[in-house]
Amino acid sequence: MTKGRTPKEFIPDYAASNVGADFELWLEDINDFLSISEVTAAADKKRLFLNLAGLAVRRIVKGLVVTVEQTQDGSPGDEYQALTDALLAHFRPSTNVTSERHKFRQLRQMEGESVTSFVGRLREKADVCEFSSTSVDTIVNCQIRDQLIVGLRSVELRKELLKQSKLTLNDAVTKSVALEASITDSKLYDSTRASDAPPVFPVPIQRVQAVSAAGSGSEGKKCKYCGRSHKPGMRNCPAANVTCNKCGKRGHFAAVCMSNKVERHEERARLS
């Protein structure tokens, strides 16, 4: 009698790069189900496995060469184990570890990708790098931790993690997520403050030019002695000590000299 949740059939997605890892996870689910259901005989496990696997896997099995080796005492081998080993080899063929580790070292956090998502991607890629020579968890986690630090987009996060002399992967992820959240909150706070500030409207160019022209001489009026704008007072007039070339009098420029107008006015008075 079966117990628990019945696993769904496995449909391989060959377009994905992790089809082998997907099959391994599905196989773990199948083995848990067989254990909970108390199915122990190899032949029974094989029959139930094929029944649950689905048509896609059954077609693959028909093309596989499955060798069931005898045990040391001469009894029949485990046909279920032989079948699943053959399927594992099919979905996960031998990989170039050197190439896969090189690809692993090129991984970087993408724009908009969270730290937890980046770590998940590193775990997936590390799975084919065979970092598990002696102590699986320690070696794999150290490799993922190192690549996490190298691949982070934030320089602030990287500097903070490199300060730690003894840093586990779990500590690195915890600190990175916390710092990532604080940086995001800080940017949000800064943008909110900026939006609360009073709007700054641009001053029209014509107005700026008018103000500049008016401010170039204190009152904005032209002096009758030099024809220019300057601070009040004759001492500030550039024509104060200049002799006029028209009338010979001192204290004004020829350009604003009034001598001709005065003479014409006197001549009109005599003629009348």
C-alpha positions as CSV (number, residue, x, y, z in Angstrom):
1,M,0.0,0.0,0.0
2,T,1.5,3.3,-1.0
3,K,1.7,6.2,1.3
4,G,2.4,10.0,1.0
5,R,2.4,12.1,-2.2
6,T,2.9,10.3,-5.5
7,P,5.7,11.9,-7.6
8,K,4.8,13.2,-11.0
9,E,6.4,11.8,-14.1
10,F,9.8,13.1,-15.2
11,I,9.8,15.1,-18.5
12,P,13.4,15.9,-19.5
13,D,14.1,19.5,-20.7
14,Y,17.1,19.1,-22.9
15,A,17.1,22.8,-23.7
16,A,18.1,23.5,-20.0
17,S,21.7,23.1,-18.9
18,N,20.7,21.4,-15.6
19,V,18.7,18.5,-16.9
20,G,21.0,16.1,-15.1
21,A,20.5,17.9,-11.8
22,D,16.8,17.9,-12.3
23,F,16.7,14.2,-12.8
24,E,18.8,13.6,-9.7
25,L,16.3,15.6,-7.6
26,W,13.4,13.7,-9.2
27,L,15.1,10.4,-8.4
28,E,15.5,11.4,-4.8
29,D,11.8,12.1,-4.7
30,I,11.1,8.6,-6.2
31,N,13.5,6.9,-3.7
32,D,11.8,8.7,-0.8
33,F,8.4,7.5,-2.1
34,L,9.6,3.9,-2.4
35,S,11.0,4.0,1.1
36,I,7.8,5.5,2.6
37,S,5.7,2.9,0.7
38,E,8.0,0.2,2.1
39,V,8.8,-1.2,-1.3
40,T,12.2,-3.0,-0.8
41,A,12.5,-5.8,-3.4
42,A,14.6,-4.6,-6.4
43,A,12.2,-6.0,-9.0
44,D,9.2,-4.3,-7.3
45,K,11.1,-1.0,-7.1
46,K,12.0,-1.2,-10.8
47,R,8.4,-1.9,-11.8
48,L,7.0,1.0,-9.7
49,F,9.8,3.3,-10.9
50,L,9.0,2.7,-14.6
51,N,5.3,3.1,-13.8
52,L,5.9,6.5,-12.2
53,A,8.6,7.7,-14.6
54,G,6.4,8.3,-17.6
55,L,6.6,7.7,-21.4
56,A,9.7,9.9,-22.0
57,V,11.8,8.0,-19.5
58,R,10.5,4.6,-20.6
59,R,11.5,5.4,-24.2
60,I,15.0,6.2,-23.0
61,V,15.2,3.0,-21.0
62,K,14.5,0.9,-24.1
63,G,17.6,2.3,-25.8
64,L,19.9,1.9,-22.8
65,V,22.3,-1.0,-22.2
66,V,21.7,-1.9,-18.5
67,T,24.2,-4.3,-17.0
68,V,23.2,-6.0,-13.8
69,E,26.3,-7.4,-12.1
70,Q,26.1,-10.3,-9.8
71,T,27.1,-9.9,-6.1
72,Q,30.2,-11.5,-4.6
73,D,28.2,-14.5,-3.3
74,G,26.8,-15.1,-6.9
75,S,23.3,-13.9,-6.3
76,P,21.5,-11.6,-8.8
77,G,22.5,-7.9,-8.6
78,D,20.2,-5.0,-7.9
79,E,18.4,-4.4,-11.2
80,Y,16.8,-1.2,-9.8
81,Q,20.1,0.3,-8.9
82,A,21.6,-0.7,-12.3
83,L,18.7,0.9,-14.1
84,T,18.9,4.2,-12.2
85,D,22.7,4.3,-12.5
86,A,22.3,4.0,-16.3
87,L,19.7,6.7,-16.4
88,L,22.0,9.0,-14.3
89,A,24.8,8.4,-16.8
90,H,22.4,9.2,-19.7
91,F,21.1,12.5,-18.2
92,R,24.5,13.6,-16.8
93,P,27.3,12.5,-19.1
94,S,30.9,12.9,-18.1
95,T,31.8,16.5,-17.9
96,N,35.0,18.5,-18.5
97,V,35.7,19.5,-14.9
98,T,38.4,22.0,-15.9
99,S,36.0,23.7,-18.3
100,E,33.1,23.7,-15.8
101,R,35.3,25.2,-13.1
102,H,36.5,27.9,-15.5
103,K,32.8,28.7,-16.3
104,F,32.1,28.8,-12.6
105,R,34.8,31.4,-12.0
106,Q,33.3,33.6,-14.7
107,L,29.9,33.9,-12.9
108,R,29.0,37.4,-11.7
109,Q,25.9,38.8,-10.1
110,M,23.6,40.2,-12.8
111,E,22.0,43.6,-12.7
112,G,18.8,43.4,-10.6
113,E,19.7,39.9,-9.3
114,S,19.4,39.5,-5.5
115,V,22.2,37.9,-3.4
116,T,20.1,34.8,-2.6
117,S,19.3,34.3,-6.2
118,F,23.0,34.6,-7.1
119,V,23.9,32.1,-4.5
120,G,21.3,29.7,-5.8
121,R,22.8,30.0,-9.3
122,L,26.3,29.4,-7.9
123,R,25.1,26.2,-6.1
124,E,23.6,24.9,-9.3
125,K,26.8,25.5,-11.3
126,A,29.0,24.2,-8.5
127,D,27.2,20.9,-8.7
128,V,29.1,19.8,-11.9
129,C,32.5,21.1,-10.7
130,E,33.3,18.1,-8.5
131,F,34.5,20.2,-5.6
132,S,33.6,17.4,-3.2
133,S,36.9,15.4,-2.9
134,T,36.9,14.9,0.8
135,S,34.6,17.1,2.8
136,V,31.6,17.9,0.5
137,D,30.0,20.7,2.5
138,T,33.1,22.5,3.4
139,I,34.8,22.4,0.0
140,V,31.7,23.2,-2.0
141,N,30.6,26.0,0.4
142,C,34.0,27.5,0.4
143,Q,34.1,27.6,-3.4
144,I,30.6,29.2,-3.5
145,R,31.6,31.7,-0.8
146,D,34.7,32.8,-2.7
147,Q,32.8,33.2,-6.0
148,L,30.0,35.1,-4.3
149,I,32.6,37.6,-3.0
150,V,34.3,37.9,-6.4
151,G,31.0,38.1,-8.3
152,L,29.1,40.7,-6.2
153,R,28.2,43.9,-8.1
154,S,28.4,46.0,-4.9
155,V,31.9,47.1,-4.0
156,E,30.6,48.0,-0.5
157,L,29.4,44.4,0.1
158,R,32.7,42.9,-1.2
159,K,34.8,45.2,1.1
160,E,32.6,44.3,4.1
161,L,32.9,40.6,3.5
162,L,36.7,40.7,3.0
163,K,37.1,42.2,6.4
164,Q,36.1,38.9,8.0
165,S,39.0,36.6,8.7
166,K,36.8,33.5,9.3
167,L,33.8,33.6,7.0
168,T,31.5,30.7,6.3
169,L,29.1,30.6,3.4
170,N,26.1,31.0,5.7
171,D,27.7,34.1,7.3
172,A,28.6,35.5,3.9
173,V,25.0,35.1,2.7
174,T,23.5,36.5,5.9
175,K,25.7,39.6,5.9
176,S,25.3,40.1,2.2
177,V,21.5,40.0,2.3
178,A,21.4,42.4,5.3
179,L,23.8,44.9,3.7
180,E,22.0,44.6,0.4
181,A,18.7,45.5,2.2
182,S,20.3,48.4,4.0
183,I,21.8,49.8,0.8
184,T,18.4,49.5,-1.0
185,D,16.6,51.2,1.9
186,S,19.2,54.0,2.0
187,K,18.7,54.7,-1.7
188,L,14.9,54.6,-1.3
189,Y,15.2,57.1,1.6
190,D,17.4,59.4,-0.4
191,S,15.1,59.3,-3.4
192,T,12.1,60.1,-1.0
193,R,13.9,63.0,0.5
194,A,14.7,64.3,-2.9
195,S,11.0,64.1,-4.0
196,D,9.9,66.0,-0.9
197,A,12.2,69.0,-1.6
198,P,10.5,72.0,-3.2
199,P,10.7,72.1,-7.0
200,V,13.3,74.2,-8.6
201,F,12.1,76.0,-11.7
202,P,14.5,77.1,-14.3
203,V,14.9,80.9,-14.8
204,P,14.3,82.0,-18.4
205,I,17.4,83.1,-20.2
206,Q,15.9,86.4,-21.1
207,R,15.3,87.2,-17.4
208,V,18.8,86.2,-16.5
209,Q,20.3,88.5,-19.2
210,A,18.0,91.3,-18.1
211,V,19.1,91.0,-14.5
212,S,22.7,90.7,-15.5
213,A,22.5,93.9,-17.6
214,A,20.7,95.8,-14.9
215,G,23.2,94.7,-12.2
216,S,26.3,95.6,-14.2
217,G,25.9,99.2,-13.2
218,S,24.4,99.8,-9.8
219,E,21.2,101.7,-11.0
220,G,21.1,100.4,-14.5
221,K,21.1,104.0,-15.9
222,K,23.8,105.4,-18.2
223,C,26.0,108.3,-16.9
224,K,25.5,111.5,-18.8
225,Y,29.3,112.3,-18.6
226,C,30.6,109.0,-20.0
227,G,27.6,107.3,-21.5
228,R,28.2,104.1,-19.4
229,S,26.7,102.5,-16.3
230,H,28.8,102.6,-13.1
231,K,28.4,103.1,-9.4
232,P,27.1,106.5,-8.3
233,G,29.5,109.4,-7.8
234,M,31.8,111.3,-10.1
235,R,34.8,109.6,-8.7
236,N,33.6,106.4,-10.2
237,C,33.1,107.9,-13.7
238,P,35.9,107.0,-16.2
239,A,35.5,110.5,-17.7
240,A,36.1,112.4,-14.5
241,N,39.7,113.4,-15.4
242,V,39.3,113.3,-19.2
243,T,39.3,116.4,-21.5
244,C,36.6,116.4,-24.2
245,N,37.9,116.4,-27.8
246,K,34.9,118.5,-29.0
247,C,34.6,121.4,-26.6
248,G,37.9,121.2,-24.8
249,K,36.2,121.1,-21.4
250,R,37.1,118.6,-18.7
251,G,34.9,115.9,-17.2
252,H,33.1,114.2,-20.1
253,F,33.6,112.2,-23.3
254,A,33.1,113.7,-26.8
255,A,30.5,111.1,-27.5
256,V,28.1,112.7,-24.9
257,C,29.3,116.3,-25.4
258,M,26.4,118.8,-25.5
259,S,28.4,121.7,-26.9
260,N,26.8,121.5,-30.5
261,K,23.3,121.4,-29.1
262,V,23.9,124.4,-26.9
263,E,25.4,126.4,-29.8
264,R,22.5,125.6,-32.2
265,H,20.0,126.6,-29.5
266,E,21.8,130.0,-29.0
267,E,21.9,130.6,-32.8
268,R,18.2,129.9,-33.2
269,A,17.5,132.4,-30.4
270,R,19.5,135.2,-32.2
271,L,17.8,134.6,-35.6
272,S,14.3,134.8,-34.1
